[in-house]
Amino acid sequence: MSGQVDYGLITDAVDDGIYTTGDAPSRTDRVFKNIRVCLESRLSEISTDIPTIQYENTEIDLSDIDKSSSGVKWIRATLLPAETQIASIGQNGRDLHTGIFQIDYFSSVNIGGFEEDMDIIANYFVKGDILTTGTTNVRIRNTSLGVGRRDGAFFVRNIDVDYFAYTPARS
């Protein structure tokens, strides 16, 4: 039967001298999760100032948003990780994780292009701050204000939190 390859069962161990699929590491590192928890936990600390925060993979019902006399406002947080880089190799190797924690600030249209809430949010992510979850330390590199734009019935402007973390290498 030419053209067909029998890969066997997915649970079969393959040892071709390069890797072994049946020998999965028993590491319990949760680096990706810890990075997200660090950043989202810090953001959740401002929930008293901004009542509605939408995190990744969560639904929001716009009818539940507070519609005060100062207009509608809510934020959406999205983690935008960059490619993990090798910081050092060897038995004590390290990985470098970098990325942007993007916080989109939504407000009513026609109430202005800048709200002081954006500074309040940025003040929670100060350059050099170290956020820790488990054994993962996330350091804030800087925080920047993005370009404002219309998004349907809202005006939205992003606050970009540039972060990095060194972790034990996945080897």
Helices and strands as residue ranges (DSSP letters): H 31-44, E 53-54, G 62-64, E 67-68, E 71-81, E 85-88, E 94-108, H 117-123, E 130-133, E 136-145, E 149-151, E 154-168
